[in-house]
């Protein structure tokens, strides 16, 4: 049985075998070398240079009178295909310059920075300017101490880096699984101040909890015992450590993240030495157009008084700069106001001894001892609305205030503890009360101010505002680094922060534009908190960066209120919260035109439309030769009564018809800007272009274009 089967299998095998000296076709194919792999096609060419983005720069500052190299990381810090000299650095203020010296990797760039000997001390905004526009800002600091950079490895006590001597400023970076050690000599009796800047450099991180680098400082003595420790300064996460040296010898400084994290943007600057440090001032502010006598107190410095000039045009807050033995101290915030100012007068720790005040007034006071409470009595009339507000935490005071209002019988009428001030993007623990109260009857009222946990001391200062309610507004421009091509248009978004019931329309306009630039105006009607306007550059506009201003004007109860819009950048904290962090100026970059631009046949002027009407707006797309992609043309809905139907324009077409619809119940007199945009998407980029704003006004009757 098995023999025939074996013979059959052998026959099949022999039939499949090649003759001696021959190879089968399969064998030949297996022995042949594999065909060369085709190189992957190059990525599609970018139609416009990408905008740069900074992640971090190390070191994050330098000493005036120095030139040094730094490393900057981010995205597109050097534009693809550009010459090195086409990419540069910009700094706010005078005396600091920089250039790119190695841009082989556009996301990891070597730069050189020069700081003049007379450069002003303090924070600057460092930005990259490339053919793709202006980057976000990085907070760069100009200092006055000798500086050294951390040198790895220094992550263990045995590897501690020796410092050349005190005082000194150390630039460091906590990477993954890292901590930094530094070795220094100190003498008995010295009072050393170690002050860190970390959150002050990178205020918020989108992908980290709690949303910033949280450093802590530890000093170890020669025996390995902890001699001093600090992980904050009052309510701020950047620590200040005061170390009174017990005996001569060598000490170790350890710098780490409080929860043992590490990454590239955990950058810090720590100053070490027997340095003067300003801890608090009093009063915390003054009236515009006057000069205030201010007490200054701190560590390694005697208490003294200085005169602080408060200019008539002073911003709501500005830094007080104090020098001690030719050393410029850390700046502290000082408030400017327009109301009469007085000092708190003790004793006022009970309703019976309440200090009488006459609104409107600002009271400059202190919760001088633990458990203290300050009382004030003031007259008010029935129906009046009063604002009672404390400025303390926002001015770096440790006071956590609470305001309570009573009538003369001791009945509590209102109370406020914490209020989130939308203008304070860098404050994460809002602890200043803000109380608005409508007076029920003529008479005197008693206001009590105290610290919530019952703390006190000479540094627990405050400014108490008691005044009839004066609604107001503030403006913020986001983003602060728009870009526009020569002959093109950019849209500027202005957020309106209405305070205490401000309900007037706000007119927006642009000032400070170079010749040939044209800006639209805009109206932010009552009930809306955002306005948009456009800036159009001439065809021959010089390439570079300009800093125009946006001004808001409103009429309120017979008064004209004018406010300048501050710029800001949106920064996310810990995956959840977004803060509009103020910056110093608008950075409008003018670039070479790219991809496409839009035009319309509408004549200049106001487009008048009637309730229930529809109007066609014809938009032309002008593509550059390389831009063979479709474009979606649309407009954001400016008001509920106004709608613009979008249109899709295929790659082989160049015209869109947008339908502007006005609701039948649209309010006559409504004025808005229609801002039309075109969006072109490619596999690697999204390109947006704008038309100059089209102002419309709702009128009764038959609509017409006032520009015809």
Rosetta blueprint (number, residue, H / E / L):
1 X L
2 X H
3 X H
4 X H
5 X H
6 X H
7 X H
8 X H
9 X H
10 X H
11 X H
12 X H
13 X H
14 X H
15 X H
16 X H
17 X L
18 X L
19 X L
20 X L
21 X L
22 X L
23 X L
24 X L
25 X H
26 X H
27 X H
28 X H
29 X H
30 X H
31 X H
32 X L
33 X L
34 X L
35 X L
36 X L
37 X L
38 X L
39 X L
40 X L
41 X L
42 X L
43 X L
44 X L
45 X L
46 X L
47 X L
48 X L
49 X L
50 X L
51 X L
52 X L
53 X E
54 X E
55 X E
56 X E
57 X E
58 X E
59 X L
60 X L
61 X E
62 X E
63 X E
64 X L
65 X L
66 X L
67 X E
68 X E
69 X E
70 X E
71 X E
72 X E
73 X E
74 X E
75 X E
76 X L
77 X L
78 X L
79 X L
80 X L
81 X L
82 X L
83 X L
84 X H
85 X H
86 X H
87 X L
88 X E
89 X E
90 X E
91 X E
92 X L
93 X L
94 X L
95 X L
96 X E
97 X E
98 X E
99 X E
100 X E
101 X E
102 X E
103 X L
104 X L
105 X L
106 X L
107 X L
108 X E
109 X E
110 X E
111 X E
112 X E
113 X E
114 X E
115 X E
116 X L
117 X L
118 X L
119 X L
120 X L
121 X L
122 X E
123 X E
124 X E
125 X E
126 X E
127 X E
128 X E
129 X E
130 X E
131 X L
132 X L
133 X E
134 X E
135 X L
136 X L
137 X L
138 X E
139 X E
140 X E
141 X E
142 X E
143 X E
144 X L
145 X L
146 X L
147 X E
148 X E
149 X E
150 X L
151 X L
152 X L
153 X L
154 X L
155 X L
156 X L
157 X L
158 X L
159 X L
160 X L
161 X E
162 X E
163 X L
164 X L
165 X L
166 X L
167 X L
168 X E
169 X E
170 X E
171 X E
172 X E
173 X E
174 X L
175 X L
176 X L
177 X L
178 X L
179 X L
180 X E
181 X E
182 X E
183 X E
184 X E
185 X E
186 X E
187 X L
188 X L
189 X L
190 X L
191 X E
192 X E
193 X E
194 X E
195 X E
196 X E
197 X E
198 X L
199 X L
200 X L
201 X L
202 X L
203 X L
204 X L
205 X L
206 X L
207 X L
208 X L
209 X L
210 X L
211 X L
212 X L
213 X L
214 X L
215 X E
216 X E
217 X E
218 X E
219 X E
220 X E
221 X L
222 X L
223 X L
224 X L
225 X L
226 X E
227 X E
228 X E
229 X E
230 X E
231 X L
232 X L
233 X E
234 X L
235 X L
236 X E
237 X L
238 X L
239 X L
240 X E
241 X E
242 X E
243 X E
244 X E
245 X L
246 X L
247 X L
248 X L
249 X E
250 X E
251 X E
252 X E
253 X E
254 X E
255 X E
256 X E
257 X E
258 X L
259 X L
260 X L
261 X L
262 X L
263 X L
264 X L
265 X L
266 X L
267 X E
268 X E
269 X E
270 X E
271 X E
272 X E
273 X E
274 X L
275 X L
276 X L
277 X E
278 X E
279 X E
280 X E
281 X E
282 X E
283 X L
284 X L
285 X E
286 X E
287 X E
288 X L
289 X L
290 X E
291 X E
292 X E
293 X E
294 X E
295 X E
296 X E
297 X E
298 X E
299 X E
300 X L
301 X L
302 X L
303 X L
304 X E
305 X E
306 X E
307 X E
308 X E
309 X E
310 X E
311 X L
312 X L
313 X L
314 X L
315 X L
316 X L
317 X E
318 X E
319 X E
320 X E
321 X L
322 X L
323 X E
324 X E
325 X L
326 X L
327 X E
328 X E
329 X L
330 X L
331 X L
332 X E
333 X E
334 X E
335 X E
336 X E
337 X E
338 X L
339 X L
340 X L
341 X E
342 X E
343 X E
344 X L
345 X L
346 X L
347 X L
348 X L
349 X L
350 X L
351 X H
352 X H
353 X H
354 X L
355 X E
356 X E
357 X L
358 X L
359 X L
360 X L
361 X E
362 X E
363 X E
364 X E
365 X E
366 X E
367 X L
368 X L
369 X L
370 X L
371 X L
372 X L
373 X E
374 X E
375 X E
376 X E
377 X E
378 X E
379 X E
380 X E
381 X L
382 X L
383 X L
384 X L
385 X E
386 X E
387 X E
388 X E
389 X E
390 X E
391 X E
392 X L
393 X H
394 X H
395 X H
396 X L
397 X L
398 X L
399 X L
400 X L
401 X E
402 X E
403 X E
404 X E
405 X E
406 X E
407 X E
408 X L
409 X L
410 X L
411 X L
412 X E
413 X E
414 X E
415 X E
416 X E
417 X L
418 X L
419 X L
420 X L
421 X L
422 X L
423 X L
424 X L
425 X L
426 X L
427 X L
428 X L
429 X L
430 X L
431 X L
432 X L
433 X L
434 X E
435 X E
436 X E
437 X E
438 X E
439 X L
440 X L
441 X L
442 X L
443 X E
444 X E
445 X E
446 X E
447 X E
448 X E
449 X E
450 X E
451 X E
452 X L
453 X L
454 X L
455 X L
456 X L
457 X L
458 X L
459 X L
460 X L
461 X E
462 X E
463 X E
464 X E
465 X E
466 X E
467 X E
468 X E
469 X L
470 X L
471 X L
472 X E
473 X E
474 X E
475 X E
476 X E
477 X E
478 X E
479 X L
480 X L
481 X L
482 X L
483 X E
484 X E
485 X E
486 X L
487 X L
488 X L
489 X E
490 X E
491 X E
492 X E
493 X E
494 X E
495 X E
496 X E
497 X E
498 X E
499 X E
500 X L
501 X L
502 X L
503 X L
504 X L
505 X L
506 X E
507 X E
508 X E
509 X E
510 X E
511 X E
512 X L
513 X L
514 X L
515 X L
516 X L
517 X L
518 X E
519 X E
520 X L
521 X L
522 X E
523 X E
524 X E
525 X L
526 X L
527 X L
528 X L
529 X L
530 X E
531 X E
532 X E
533 X E
534 X E
535 X E
536 X E
537 X L
538 X L
539 X L
540 X L
541 X L
542 X L
543 X L
544 X E
545 X E
546 X E
547 X L
548 X L
549 X E
550 X E
551 X E
552 X E
553 X E
554 X E
555 X E
556 X E
557 X L
558 X L
559 X E
560 X E
561 X E
562 X E
563 X E
564 X E
565 X L
566 X E
567 X E
568 X E
569 X E
570 X E
571 X E
572 X E
573 X E
574 X L
575 X L
576 X L
577 X E
578 X E
579 X E
580 X E
581 X E
582 X E
583 X E
584 X L
585 X L
586 X L
587 X L
588 X E
589 X E
590 X E
591 X E
592 X L
593 X L
594 X L
595 X L
596 X E
597 X E
598 X E
599 X E
600 X E
601 X L
602 X L
603 X L
604 X L
605 X L
606 X L
607 X E
608 X E
609 X E
610 X L
611 X L
612 X L
613 X L
614 X E
615 X E
616 X E
617 X E
618 X E
619 X E
620 X E
621 X E
622 X E
623 X E
624 X L
625 X L
626 X L
627 X L
628 X L
629 X L
630 X L
631 X E
632 X E
633 X E
634 X E
635 X E
636 X L
637 X L
638 X L
639 X L
640 X L
641 X L
642 X E
643 X E
644 X E
645 X E
646 X L
647 X E
648 X E
649 X E
650 X L
651 X L
652 X L
653 X L
654 X L
655 X E
656 X E
657 X E
658 X E
659 X E
660 X E
661 X E
662 X E
663 X L
664 X L
665 X L
666 X L
667 X L
668 X L
669 X L
670 X L
671 X E
672 X E
673 X E
674 X E
675 X L
676 X E
677 X E
678 X E
679 X E
680 X E
681 X E
682 X L
683 X L
684 X L
685 X L
686 X E
687 X E
688 X E
689 X E
690 X E
691 X L
692 X L
693 X L
694 X E
695 X E
696 X E
697 X E
698 X E
699 X L
700 X L
701 X L
702 X L
703 X L
704 X E
705 X E
706 X L
707 X L
708 X L
